[in-house]
Amino acid sequence: MNFKDKLCGMNSHYRFYSFERFFQEMNRLGIKNVEIWTGPMHFYVDYNKNQSVEQLKEYAKKYDVKIIGICPEQTNPKPNNVASPTRQEDVYAYYCRMVDIAKEVNAQHILITTGWAYYDESKEDAWNRSVEMMRKVCDYAKANDILVAIEALQPDESVLVNSVEQLKAYLDAVNHPQLKVCIDFGAMARVNNTIQDYFDAFGKDVIHTHFVDGKPTGHLAWSDGTRDLKQDLLDLEANGYHGYLSLETATSRYYEKPWVAEQTTLKAFEKLGKEV
């Protein structure tokens, strides 16, 4: 399988450039797929309103790229916490709005996390709130034929789900067919999980990846970290993965010249040749 064709750009490290510039660069670099991070400097969304989806459609058409997913802002201190003890109606409305946006642009999924708990509250209480909210969001997504791809978070981001084992327990608790899995390579490396661990636990329910290099974490372009790109691609292929490789290079080292991140990754792929 030619995974290079499955590379997917993300706009998070283009935050100091216009939204259109991100699309321009994807077109220039030959990256045909994008996952839209809803940072307010590019595409504002809250529980009550969002920027015009027609702009997204226009950019996608003009620059010949496919929007494959929507990645909402949701980690602390963002207000849209799936496990929030307050504003639950607003949080639910926010994710429903994300589903609506995904449907309008013909994306396959929205990206979601379990949310986070306060350190001075019961983890169990936050877990239960998260599970209940996730079921509601998945119900809405199912009614609109949009998948919900969940990723683990790193321990300093949330105490709820950090590992394959915890993610499996969470999916079992939610028990909803619309809820699928995204392998976030940073979160995976942080707790010494592997690609194989994910496929052993979730199989075909792994539908997406946040595909980044690291030392072992760091949201880095490929070859800026220490991971083995060839082996990672071979492991994905061996498990029958056919999803996208989303380049979530969300780190400040790329802010000034964000296109360098994609260029670096593309060069790493070119070095591998056609064998993967």
Number of C-alpha atoms within 10 A of each C-alpha: 14 12 18 17 13 17 22 27 26 25 25 25 22 23 18 13 16 13 17 16 13 24 26 18 17 22 17 12 13 14 21 22 25 27 26 24 20 20 15 13 13 20 16 15 20 20 16 9 11 16 14 12 14 11 13 20 16 12 19 21 13 13 17 17 21 19 23 22 32 25 19 21 20 20 18 13 10 8 16 23 26 27 25 19 13 10 12 16 10 15 22 20 18 23 28 20 18 25 29 18 21 26 19 13 18 15 20 18 27 25 25 26 23 28 26 25 25 13 9 6 9 10 15 11 12 22 23 15 19 24 21 15 23 28 18 16 23 25 18 18 24 17 10 14 16 23 23 27 25 24 25 26 24 20 14 8 17 19 18 24 24 22 23 25 13 13 22 15 13 19 18 11 14 18 14 16 14 20 23 21 26 22 23 22 25 24 25 23 20 18 15 12 16 16 18 15 15 22 20 12 14 17 15 14 17 21 21 24 21 22 24 27 26 20 14 19 19 20 24 26 25 25 19 17 17 13 18 11 19 14 11 15 17 16 16 16 15 10 16 14 21 15 16 23 23 22 26 27 28 21 15 13 12 18 18 13 12 23 18 13 23 23 14 16 21 19 12 17 18 11 9 11 9 11 8 14
